[in-house]
Amino acid sequence: MSLARIPFRMLAMFLMASWLVAGLGNTRSLRQASGGEDDDWQLVWADGFDGDRLDYSKWGVEVNAFGGGNNELQMYTDRPKNVRVADGHLILEAHADRPNIMGTTREYSSGRIRTKHRGEWTYGRIEVRAQMPEGQGIWPAIWMLPTEESYGGWAASGEIDIVEYKGQEPGRVHGTLHFGAPWPKNASATGHYDLPEGSFADGFHGFALEWEPGEMRWYVDGRLYQTLDRWHSAGQPFPAPFDKPFHLVINLAVGGGFVGAPDETTEFPVQLKVDHVRVFQKR
């Protein structure tokens, strides 16, 4: 039928329906490209790091004179040089500046933030767009911890590492679960993803975790690279410990058992930049 012979009202309705179908198709393509399942996921929490300061209704800044354990070498501070928001990004920046807190001095300073008591979820899809730093001994991580240690001390209550990265291996990221009994009888399961070319420090990349009862899936730039569906917790029934509320942690560590110490090739300051964090849950 010629469009010229269709009444105007019918033509307008036809065009509007076409645009809606096209829009839904584009939305579905975007969700599939990021690893999602069409329209199954609903956005429940997000931070795009707009403005010129951290949103303290969503994040707390951790201050720790002794770092984060794991034989790390940094001190975490709340100074703007270590934790700030600028140009639409969260910036965690590590310095070799010998910081001092209440008489304690360490070689390096850096930043660590978390959503504890501000944002906590049981199951969901967590998406983060970030640019990694480079350098021997540099250890950025985006991960999750249980808000309550319902099954006992680490790692009986679990830990979810959405993305970990060694600054001396700039083309590879890791996704890991920690579980089992309290240390030193803890266990873990892990996998890694290698970029086809280039470095995670060259620009921003998308990292995602889909966490459902009994299964977790890790993505980089929309590509599924690991699925885990076996874990345990100190005699508790599966899917413990990953059936309780967890909160987000973002930090930039220096040194530690995972990456080793910096050396003469490591250039400071170094930055972890985060463009956005989004949390979805099943409708």
C-alpha positions, 0 to 999 in steps of 0.5 A: 500500500502506498504511504500517500493513501494512509490517513495521517493519524494511522501513518503517525501511529505506524511511524511511532510503533516503528520507532518504539520497536527500533528503540527496544531493539537498540536497548536489547543490543546494548544489554547483550553487548554488556553481557546482560540478559535483555530486559531481565535486569533493573537498575537499582543503584548507580554513581557516575561521579558527577560534580566535584566531590564524592557522594558520601551518601553512597561511599565512605572513605577508609582511613587506615595507617596500616593499609589493607593487609596482604603485606601491602605497603600503602597507608590509606588516607582521605586526602584529596590527593589520594581520593577525589572526584574530577572531570566525571571520574573517581580518582584513587591516586597512589604517591610515594610520599611517606605519609604519617598518621598519628606517628605511623609512617609508611612509604606510600599513600593511596585511597580506598572507598566502600559502600558499607551501610550505604549500598548492600545487595544480595545477588545482582549485576555489578557493572564498572567502567574503569581505567587501570594504572601500570607499574610493578607492584601496583594493585587496583581492585574492585570487589565485594565483602560481606557486611556481616560475617554471618558464617565466620571470619575471612574467608568463611563469609566470602569475598567476591573480586569483580576485577583485580589487576597487576600493574606489571601485567597490564593486559590481564585482569582476574576475577576470584571468589574466596570462601571455605573456612576461616584463614588459614583453611580458606579456599578460592576459585579464580580465572583471568582475561587477556586483552586481544591487544593493548593494555587496560591502562590505555583507556576505559574498559567495562567490567561486570559480575552477574551474581545469582543463586548458585552461579557467578559470571564475569565479563570484560567489555561484554565478553563472558570469560568465567562462570563459577558454580561451586563453592562452600563455607565451613559446613554451611549449605550451598550457596553459602556464603554467597547468599547474604548482603555484600557491599562494594570496595574500590581501592588502589594498593601498593605492594602485597603478596599478589603483586610484589613490591614496586621497583625502580621502574614504577613511576609515581603517582599512579591513578585508578580512574572509575567512570561509573558504577551501576548495580542491577537486580532481576525484575 
